[in-house]
Amino acid sequence: MVAAGGVAVSSMNFNITPTIRPGFQSFKVTATNVSLVITGAVATSYTISATTNLASVNWTTILITNPAALPFTFVDTNKLPQRFYRVQNP
């Protein structure tokens, strides 16, 4: 279409699907384990990593999963005096 003044005008429609980032809904620490409740989008792979030192760039992958339902609970039975967790999706 050509608008007044000879300027070409066109339009397009786009569907934008918002990305749901994974996160921790809650966590619980007991004498024997740590339970993490993970939220995010269904049908997505999730990687849970851990480290004992936040200053380190070395994170250890402790679980890769594609849960059928969310939220899901991950239980870490390797109770350490100090451990930090992160959840990511590709």
Biopython code that builds the backbone (N, CA, C, O; Angstrom):
import numpy as np
from Bio.PDB.StructureBuilder import StructureBuilder

atoms = [
    (1, "MET", "N", (0.845, -1.158, 0.000)),
    (1, "MET", "CA", (0.000, 0.000, 0.000)),
    (1, "MET", "C", (0.901, 1.234, 0.000)),
    (1, "MET", "O", (1.973, 1.232, 0.605)),
    (2, "VAL", "N", (0.465, 2.254, -0.665)),
    (2, "VAL", "CA", (1.215, 3.517, -0.703)),
    (2, "VAL", "C", (0.363, 4.588, -0.026)),
    (2, "VAL", "O", (-0.774, 4.848, -0.418)),
    (3, "ALA", "N", (0.941, 5.188, 0.984)),
    (3, "ALA", "CA", (0.238, 6.222, 1.744)),
    (3, "ALA", "C", (0.394, 7.559, 1.032)),
    (3, "ALA", "O", (1.119, 7.684, 0.046)),
    (4, "ALA", "N", (-0.308, 8.548, 1.562)),
    (4, "ALA", "CA", (-0.226, 9.897, 1.010)),
    (4, "ALA", "C", (1.219, 10.355, 1.005)),
    (4, "ALA", "O", (1.954, 10.107, 1.961)),
    (5, "GLY", "N", (1.622, 11.004, -0.034)),
    (5, "GLY", "CA", (2.992, 11.496, -0.137)),
    (5, "GLY", "C", (3.925, 10.468, -0.757)),
    (5, "GLY", "O", (5.130, 10.703, -0.846)),
    (6, "GLY", "N", (3.383, 9.326, -1.189)),
    (6, "GLY", "CA", (4.187, 8.325, -1.868)),
    (6, "GLY", "C", (5.024, 7.444, -0.943)),
    (6, "GLY", "O", (5.977, 6.812, -1.397)),
    (7, "VAL", "N", (4.684, 7.392, 0.352)),
    (7, "VAL", "CA", (5.427, 6.570, 1.299)),
    (7, "VAL", "C", (4.811, 5.174, 1.328)),
    (7, "VAL", "O", (3.603, 5.025, 1.511)),
    (8, "ALA", "N", (5.663, 4.138, 1.144)),
    (8, "ALA", "CA", (5.171, 2.763, 1.181)),
    (8, "ALA", "C", (4.908, 2.357, 2.631)),
    (8, "ALA", "O", (5.732, 2.602, 3.512)),
    (9, "VAL", "N", (3.761, 1.740, 2.867)),
    (9, "VAL", "CA", (3.367, 1.322, 4.198)),
    (9, "VAL", "C", (2.958, -0.146, 4.144)),
    (9, "VAL", "O", (2.219, -0.558, 3.250)),
    (10, "SER", "N", (3.437, -0.925, 5.090)),
    (10, "SER", "CA", (3.005, -2.313, 5.172)),
    (10, "SER", "C", (2.854, -2.680, 6.643)),
    (10, "SER", "O", (3.349, -1.984, 7.530)),
    (11, "SER", "N", (2.170, -3.771, 6.877)),
    (11, "SER", "CA", (2.005, -4.216, 8.259)),
    (11, "SER", "C", (2.196, -5.722, 8.328)),
    (11, "SER", "O", (1.962, -6.441, 7.356)),
    (12, "MET", "N", (2.627, -6.185, 9.495)),
    (12, "MET", "CA", (2.821, -7.617, 9.727)),
    (12, "MET", "C", (2.320, -7.930, 11.121)),
    (12, "MET", "O", (2.329, -7.076, 12.007)),
    (13, "ASN", "N", (1.882, -9.167, 11.304)),
    (13, "ASN", "CA", (1.470, -9.623, 12.616)),
    (13, "ASN", "C", (2.523, -10.573, 13.168)),
    (13, "ASN", "O", (3.048, -11.414, 12.439)),
    (14, "PHE", "N", (2.827, -10.440, 14.437)),
    (14, "PHE", "CA", (3.788, -11.295, 15.106)),
    (14, "PHE", "C", (3.137, -11.894, 16.338)),
    (14, "PHE", "O", (2.370, -11.228, 17.033)),
    (15, "ASN", "N", (3.444, -13.138, 16.601)),
    (15, "ASN", "CA", (3.042, -13.771, 17.852)),
    (15, "ASN", "C", (4.286, -13.878, 18.725)),
    (15, "ASN", "O", (5.274, -14.502, 18.339)),
    (16, "ILE", "N", (4.231, -13.277, 19.876)),
    (16, "ILE", "CA", (5.361, -13.294, 20.801)),
    (16, "ILE", "C", (4.959, -14.117, 22.014)),
    (16, "ILE", "O", (3.977, -13.824, 22.696)),
    (17, "THR", "N", (5.744, -15.152, 22.259)),
    (17, "THR", "CA", (5.500, -16.007, 23.415)),
    (17, "THR", "C", (6.489, -15.634, 24.501)),
    (17, "THR", "O", (7.695, -15.777, 24.303)),
    (18, "PRO", "N", (6.016, -15.162, 25.640)),
    (18, "PRO", "CA", (6.949, -14.783, 26.702)),
    (18, "PRO", "C", (7.673, -16.005, 27.252)),
    (18, "PRO", "O", (7.092, -17.082, 27.387)),
    (19, "THR", "N", (8.933, -15.820, 27.561)),
    (19, "THR", "CA", (9.733, -16.892, 28.142)),
    (19, "THR", "C", (9.539, -16.897, 29.646)),
    (19, "THR", "O", (9.643, -15.862, 30.304)),
    (20, "ILE", "N", (9.256, -18.071, 30.178)),
    (20, "ILE", "CA", (9.119, -18.212, 31.625)),
    (20, "ILE", "C", (10.446, -18.724, 32.151)),
    (20, "ILE", "O", (10.853, -19.845, 31.847)),
    (21, "ARG", "N", (11.105, -17.915, 32.925)),
    (21, "ARG", "CA", (12.401, -18.294, 33.466)),
    (21, "ARG", "C", (12.216, -19.245, 34.645)),
    (21, "ARG", "O", (11.281, -19.096, 35.432)),
    (22, "PRO", "N", (13.105, -20.213, 34.758)),
    (22, "PRO", "CA", (13.017, -21.112, 35.908)),
    (22, "PRO", "C", (13.411, -20.395, 37.187)),
    (22, "PRO", "O", (14.140, -19.403, 37.158)),
    (23, "GLY", "N", (12.931, -20.897, 38.288)),
    (23, "GLY", "CA", (13.278, -20.283, 39.570)),
    (23, "GLY", "C", (12.947, -21.213, 40.723)),
    (23, "GLY", "O", (12.390, -22.295, 40.536)),
    (24, "PHE", "N", (13.296, -20.772, 41.900)),
    (24, "PHE", "CA", (13.012, -21.529, 43.110)),
    (24, "PHE", "C", (11.743, -20.974, 43.741)),
    (24, "PHE", "O", (11.675, -19.792, 44.078)),
    (25, "GLN", "N", (10.753, -21.816, 43.898)),
    (25, "GLN", "CA", (9.523, -21.406, 44.563)),
    (25, "GLN", "C", (9.724, -21.422, 46.074)),
    (25, "GLN", "O", (9.268, -20.526, 46.784)),
    (26, "SER", "N", (10.414, -22.454, 46.553)),
    (26, "SER", "CA", (10.698, -22.562, 47.976)),
    (26, "SER", "C", (11.829, -23.554, 48.184)),
    (26, "SER", "O", (12.222, -24.272, 47.265)),
    (27, "PHE", "N", (12.340, -23.582, 49.391)),
    (27, "PHE", "CA", (13.342, -24.576, 49.750)),
    (27, "PHE", "C", (13.170, -24.927, 51.214)),
    (27, "PHE", "O", (12.630, -24.150, 52.002)),
    (28, "LYS", "N", (13.646, -26.126, 51.564)),
    (28, "LYS", "CA", (13.544, -26.593, 52.937)),
    (28, "LYS", "C", (14.830, -27.324, 53.277)),
    (28, "LYS", "O", (15.285, -28.185, 52.524)),
    (29, "VAL", "N", (15.406, -26.981, 54.405)),
    (29, "VAL", "CA", (16.635, -27.610, 54.871)),
    (29, "VAL", "C", (16.314, -28.433, 56.107)),
    (29, "VAL", "O", (15.722, -27.932, 57.063)),
    (30, "THR", "N", (16.712, -29.710, 56.078)),
    (30, "THR", "CA", (16.546, -30.582, 57.243)),
    (30, "THR", "C", (17.930, -31.071, 57.663)),
    (30, "THR", "O", (18.939, -30.673, 57.081)),
    (31, "ALA", "N", (17.971, -31.919, 58.656)),
    (31, "ALA", "CA", (19.254, -32.450, 59.130)),
    (31, "ALA", "C", (19.911, -33.353, 58.096)),
    (31, "ALA", "O", (21.125, -33.551, 58.146)),
    (32, "THR", "N", (19.143, -33.906, 57.159)),
    (32, "THR", "CA", (19.699, -34.878, 56.214)),
    (32, "THR", "C", (19.643, -34.469, 54.744)),
    (32, "THR", "O", (20.302, -35.094, 53.914)),
    (33, "ASN", "N", (18.867, -33.428, 54.400)),
    (33, "ASN", "CA", (18.791, -33.060, 52.984)),
    (33, "ASN", "C", (18.299, -31.631, 52.779)),
    (33, "ASN", "O", (17.914, -30.934, 53.718)),
    (34, "VAL", "N", (18.328, -31.226, 51.511)),
    (34, "VAL", "CA", (17.793, -29.937, 51.087)),
    (34, "VAL", "C", (16.768, -30.223, 50.001)),
    (34, "VAL", "O", (17.069, -30.933, 49.042)),
    (35, "SER", "N", (15.551, -29.678, 50.136)),
    (35, "SER", "CA", (14.499, -29.832, 49.129)),
    (35, "SER", "C", (14.284, -28.496, 48.439)),
    (35, "SER", "O", (14.084, -27.473, 49.094)),
    (36, "LEU", "N", (14.326, -28.511, 47.111)),
    (36, "LEU", "CA", (14.125, -27.306, 46.312)),
    (36, "LEU", "C", (12.887, -27.494, 45.442)),
    (36, "LEU", "O", (12.788, -28.487, 44.721)),
    (37, "VAL", "N", (11.957, -26.570, 45.497)),
    (37, "VAL", "CA", (10.777, -26.605, 44.636)),
    (37, "VAL", "C", (11.048, -25.657, 43.474)),
    (37, "VAL", "O", (11.242, -24.458, 43.668)),
    (38, "ILE", "N", (11.058, -26.218, 42.250)),
    (38, "ILE", "CA", (11.437, -25.493, 41.041)),
    (38, "ILE", "C", (10.200, -25.132, 40.237)),
    (38, "ILE", "O", (9.306, -25.960, 40.062)),
    (39, "THR", "N", (10.143, -23.896, 39.745)),
    (39, "THR", "CA", (9.050, -23.444, 38.886)),
    (39, "THR", "C", (9.598, -23.073, 37.522)),
    (39, "THR", "O", (10.799, -22.852, 37.369)),
    (40, "GLY", "N", (8.722, -23.005, 36.533)),
    (40, "GLY", "CA", (9.127, -22.628, 35.183)),
    (40, "GLY", "C", (8.085, -23.092, 34.185)),
    (40, "GLY", "O", (6.911, -23.248, 34.521)),
    (41, "ALA", "N", (8.526, -23.312, 32.950)),
    (41, "ALA", "CA", (7.631, -23.736, 31.875)),
    (41, "ALA", "C", (7.688, -25.249, 31.703)),
    (41, "ALA", "O", (8.745, -25.862, 31.854)),
    (42, "VAL", "N", (6.541, -25.842, 31.386)),
    (42, "VAL", "CA", (6.462, -27.275, 31.113)),
    (42, "VAL", "C", (7.108, -27.543, 29.750)),
    (42, "VAL", "O", (7.158, -26.658, 28.896)),
    (43, "ALA", "N", (7.598, -28.767, 29.556)),
    (43, "ALA", "CA", (8.212, -29.215, 28.298)),
    (43, "ALA", "C", (9.520, -28.485, 28.019)),
    (43, "ALA", "O", (9.859, -28.216, 26.867)),
    (44, "THR", "N", (10.239, -28.175, 29.064)),
    (44, "THR", "CA", (11.544, -27.532, 28.949)),
    (44, "THR", "C", (12.530, -28.304, 29.795)),
    (44, "THR", "O", (12.186, -28.799, 30.868)),
    (45, "SER", "N", (13.756, -28.407, 29.315)),
    (45, "SER", "CA", (14.816, -29.049, 30.094)),
    (45, "SER", "C", (15.307, -28.106, 31.178)),
    (45, "SER", "O", (15.391, -26.896, 30.970)),
    (46, "TYR", "N", (15.625, -28.661, 32.322)),
    (46, "TYR", "CA", (16.169, -27.884, 33.432)),
    (46, "TYR", "C", (17.461, -28.527, 33.910)),
    (46, "TYR", "O", (17.574, -29.751, 33.980)),
    (47, "THR", "N", (18.428, -27.689, 34.234)),
    (47, "THR", "CA", (19.687, -28.150, 34.800)),
    (47, "THR", "C", (19.835, -27.523, 36.178)),
    (47, "THR", "O", (19.776, -26.302, 36.322)),
    (48, "ILE", "N", (20.025, -28.357, 37.180)),
    (48, "ILE", "CA", (20.294, -27.874, 38.537)),
    (48, "ILE", "C", (21.781, -28.084, 38.794)),
    (48, "ILE", "O", (22.304, -29.189, 38.648)),
    (49, "SER", "N", (22.441, -27.013, 39.176)),
    (49, "SER", "CA", (23.874, -27.055, 39.461)),
    (49, "SER", "C", (24.111, -26.588, 40.883)),
    (49, "SER", "O", (23.274, -25.911, 41.482)),
    (50, "ALA", "N", (25.274, -26.963, 41.416)),
    (50, "ALA", "CA", (25.613, -26.574, 42.781)),
    (50, "ALA", "C", (27.104, -26.270, 42.884)),
    (50, "ALA", "O", (27.918, -26.764, 42.104)),
    (51, "THR", "N", (27.432, -25.445, 43.870)),
    (51, "THR", "CA", (28.816, -25.143, 44.193)),
    (51, "THR", "C", (28.900, -24.865, 45.685)),
    (51, "THR", "O", (27.901, -24.526, 46.319)),
    (52, "THR", "N", (30.081, -25.007, 46.235)),
    (52, "THR", "CA", (30.282, -24.679, 47.651)),
    (52, "THR", "C", (30.914, -23.310, 47.818)),
    (52, "THR", "O", (31.135, -22.859, 48.941)),
    (53, "ASN", "N", (31.211, -22.633, 46.685)),
    (53, "ASN", "CA", (31.882, -21.332, 46.739)),
    (53, "ASN", "C", (31.334, -20.436, 45.633)),
    (53, "ASN", "O", (31.568, -20.697, 44.453)),
    (54, "LEU", "N", (30.620, -19.403, 45.995)),
    (54, "LEU", "CA", (30.035, -18.501, 44.993)),
    (54, "LEU", "C", (31.084, -17.755, 44.182)),
    (54, "LEU", "O", (30.797, -17.309, 43.071)),
    (55, "ALA", "N", (32.275, -17.613, 44.707)),
    (55, "ALA", "CA", (33.343, -16.937, 43.969)),
    (55, "ALA", "C", (33.917, -17.834, 42.866)),
    (55, "ALA", "O", (34.615, -17.350, 41.975)),
    (56, "SER", "N", (33.628, -19.120, 42.924)),
    (56, "SER", "CA", (34.139, -20.075, 41.943)),
    (56, "SER", "C", (33.315, -20.020, 40.663)),
    (56, "SER", "O", (32.112, -19.763, 40.698)),
    (57, "VAL", "N", (33.973, -20.264, 39.538)),
    (57, "VAL", "CA", (33.243, -20.365, 38.270)),
    (57, "VAL", "C", (32.890, -21.819, 37.977)),
    (57, "VAL", "O", (32.247, -22.110, 36.969)),
    (58, "ASN", "N", (33.300, -22.716, 38.835)),
    (58, "ASN", "CA", (33.057, -24.149, 38.643)),
    (58, "ASN", "C", (31.789, -24.588, 39.366)),
    (58, "ASN", "O", (31.774, -24.723, 40.589)),
    (59, "TRP", "N", (30.732, -24.807, 38.598)),
    (59, "TRP", "CA", (29.480, -25.327, 39.120)),
    (59, "TRP", "C", (29.369, -26.777, 38.675)),
    (59, "TRP", "O", (29.718, -27.110, 37.543)),
    (60, "THR", "N", (28.890, -27.631, 39.550)),
    (60, "THR", "CA", (28.718, -29.045, 39.245)),
    (60, "THR", "C", (27.257, -29.313, 38.911)),
    (60, "THR", "O", (26.365, -28.984, 39.693)),
    (61, "THR", "N", (27.017, -29.909, 37.752)),
    (61, "THR", "CA", (25.657, -30.294, 37.384)),
    (61, "THR", "C", (25.250, -31.489, 38.232)),
    (61, "THR", "O", (25.932, -32.514, 38.251)),
    (62, "ILE", "N", (24.126, -31.344, 38.936)),
    (62, "ILE", "CA", (23.670, -32.453, 39.782)),
    (62, "ILE", "C", (22.369, -33.070, 39.271)),
    (62, "ILE", "O", (21.976, -34.145, 39.724)),
    (63, "LEU", "N", (21.697, -32.397, 38.328)),
    (63, "LEU", "CA", (20.478, -32.973, 37.743)),
    (63, "LEU", "C", (20.159, -32.265, 36.433)),
    (63, "LEU", "O", (20.218, -31.039, 36.343)),
    (64, "ILE", "N", (19.817, -33.062, 35.415)),
    (64, "ILE", "CA", (19.232, -32.550, 34.177)),
    (64, "ILE", "C", (17.913, -33.289, 34.023)),
    (64, "ILE", "O", (17.877, -34.519, 34.045)),
    (65, "THR", "N", (16.827, -32.537, 33.867)),
    (65, "THR", "CA", (15.508, -33.165, 33.826)),
    (65, "THR", "C", (14.574, -32.401, 32.890)),
    (65, "THR", "O", (14.798, -31.230, 32.583)),
    (66, "ASN", "N", (13.545, -33.074, 32.453)),
    (66, "ASN", "CA", (12.467, -32.480, 31.671)),
    (66, "ASN", "C", (11.164, -32.921, 32.331)),
    (66, "ASN", "O", (10.534, -33.878, 31.881)),
    (67, "PRO", "N", (10.754, -32.224, 33.405)),
    (67, "PRO", "CA", (9.607, -32.676, 34.189)),
    (67, "PRO", "C", (8.294, -32.584, 33.408)),
    (67, "PRO", "O", (8.089, -31.685, 32.593)),
    (68, "ALA", "N", (7.419, -33.543, 33.687)),
    (68, "ALA", "CA", (6.100, -33.562, 33.038)),
    (68, "ALA", "C", (5.165, -32.522, 33.629)),
    (68, "ALA", "O", (4.224, -32.083, 32.968)),
    (69, "ALA", "N", (5.418, -32.125, 34.872)),
    (69, "ALA", "CA", (4.558, -31.145, 35.542)),
    (69, "ALA", "C", (5.422, -30.217, 36.400)),
    (69, "ALA", "O", (6.491, -30.601, 36.875)),
    (70, "LEU", "N", (4.946, -29.026, 36.582)),
    (70, "LEU", "CA", (5.628, -28.042, 37.420)),
    (70, "LEU", "C", (4.646, -27.474, 38.424)),
    (70, "LEU", "O", (3.449, -27.432, 38.136)),
    (71, "PRO", "N", (5.088, -27.044, 39.566)),
    (71, "PRO", "CA", (6.464, -27.124, 40.032)),
    (71, "PRO", "C", (6.866, -28.568, 40.332)),
    (71, "PRO", "O", (6.015, -29.436, 40.527)),
    (72, "PHE", "N", (8.199, -28.809, 40.366)),
    (72, "PHE", "CA", (8.698, -30.119, 40.760)),
    (72, "PHE", "C", (9.682, -29.939, 41.908)),
    (72, "PHE", "O", (10.260, -28.868, 42.088)),
    (73, "THR", "N", (9.860, -31.000, 42.674)),
    (73, "THR", "CA", (10.728, -30.942, 43.846)),
    (73, "THR", "C", (11.985, -31.766, 43.611)),
    (73, "THR", "O", (11.919, -32.930, 43.213)),
    (74, "PHE", "N", (13.122, -31.149, 43.861)),
    (74, "PHE", "CA", (14.414, -31.833, 43.809)),
    (74, "PHE", "C", (14.913, -31.952, 45.238)),
    (74, "PHE", "O", (14.912, -30.973, 45.984)),
    (75, "VAL", "N", (15.339, -33.150, 45.623)),
    (75, "VAL", "CA", (15.866, -33.372, 46.971)),
    (75, "VAL", "C", (17.339, -33.739, 46.861)),
    (75, "VAL", "O", (17.695, -34.737, 46.236)),
    (76, "ASP", "N", (18.188, -32.926, 47.471)),
    (76, "ASP", "CA", (19.636, -33.178, 47.497)),
    (76, "ASP", "C", (19.974, -33.801, 48.843)),
    (76, "ASP", "O", (19.850, -33.156, 49.884)),
    (77, "THR", "N", (20.402, -35.056, 48.816)),
    (77, "THR", "CA", (20.741, -35.762, 50.054)),
    (77, "THR", "C", (22.212, -35.615, 50.418)),
    (77, "THR", "O", (22.650, -36.133, 51.446)),
    (78, "ASN", "N", (22.984, -34.911, 49.584)),
    (78, "ASN", "CA", (24.403, -34.669, 49.865)),
    (78, "ASN", "C", (24.545, -33.416, 50.713)),
    (78, "ASN", "O", (25.041, -32.391, 50.246)),
    (79, "LYS", "N", (24.114, -33.503, 51.942)),
    (79, "LYS", "CA", (24.123, -32.349, 52.849)),
    (79, "LYS", "C", (25.564, -31.925, 53.136)),
    (79, "LYS", "O", (26.343, -32.688, 53.706)),
    (80, "LEU", "N", (25.896, -30.737, 52.748)),
    (80, "LEU", "CA", (27.211, -30.163, 52.988)),
    (80, "LEU", "C", (27.056, -28.956, 53.910)),
    (80, "LEU", "O", (25.969, -28.384, 53.996)),
    (81, "PRO", "N", (28.123, -28.560, 54.599)),
    (81, "PRO", "CA", (28.017, -27.399, 55.496)),
    (81, "PRO", "C", (27.575, -26.127, 54.764)),
    (81, "PRO", "O", (26.908, -25.266, 55.338)),
    (82, "GLN", "N", (27.961, -26.024, 53.475)),
    (82, "GLN", "CA", (27.594, -24.842, 52.683)),
    (82, "GLN", "C", (27.481, -25.266, 51.232)),
    (82, "GLN", "O", (28.410, -25.851, 50.675)),
    (83, "ARG", "N", (26.334, -24.970, 50.616)),
    (83, "ARG", "CA", (26.148, -25.302, 49.206)),
    (83, "ARG", "C", (25.179, -24.311, 48.591)),
    (83, "ARG", "O", (24.163, -23.964, 49.192)),
    (84, "PHE", "N", (25.502, -23.860, 47.387)),
    (84, "PHE", "CA", (24.671, -22.908, 46.652)),
    (84, "PHE", "C", (24.120, -23.609, 45.416)),
    (84, "PHE", "O", (24.797, -24.440, 44.811)),
    (85, "TYR", "N", (22.889, -23.268, 45.046)),
    (85, "TYR", "CA", (22.213, -23.928, 43.927)),
    (85, "TYR", "C", (21.787, -22.888, 42.885)),
    (85, "TYR", "O", (21.546, -21.722, 43.196)),
    (86, "ARG", "N", (21.706, -23.362, 41.633)),
    (86, "ARG", "CA", (21.115, -22.549, 40.566)),
    (86, "ARG", "C", (20.341, -23.487, 39.654)),
    (86, "ARG", "O", (20.670, -24.667, 39.536)),
    (87, "VAL", "N", (19.312, -22.952, 39.012)),
    (87, "VAL", "CA", (18.530, -23.713, 38.039)),
    (87, "VAL", "C", (18.532, -22.916, 36.742)),
    (87, "VAL", "O", (18.327, -21.702, 36.735)),
    (88, "GLN", "N", (18.767, -23.630, 35.646)),
    (88, "GLN", "CA", (18.842, -22.984, 34.336)),
    (88, "GLN", "C", (18.100, -23.831, 33.311)),
    (88, "GLN", "O", (17.903, -25.032, 33.501)),
    (89, "ASN", "N", (17.695, -23.189, 32.227)),
    (89, "ASN", "CA", (17.209, -23.924, 31.074)),
    (89, "ASN", "C", (17.931, -23.380, 29.858)),
    (89, "ASN", "O", (18.354, -22.224, 29.843)),
    (90, "PRO", "N", (18.073, -24.221, 28.831)),
    (90, "PRO", "CA", (18.864, -23.788, 27.663)),
    (90, "PRO", "C", (18.231, -22.618, 26.938)),
    (90, "PRO", "O", (18.775, -22.143, 25.941)),
]
sb = StructureBuilder()
sb.init_structure("model")
sb.init_model(0)
sb.init_chain("A")
sb.init_seg("    ")
for serial, (resi, resn, name, xyz) in enumerate(atoms, 1):
    if name == "N":
        sb.init_residue(resn, " ", resi, " ")
    sb.init_atom(name, np.array(xyz, "f"), 0.0, 1.0, " ", f" {name:<3s}", serial, name[0])
structure = sb.get_structure()
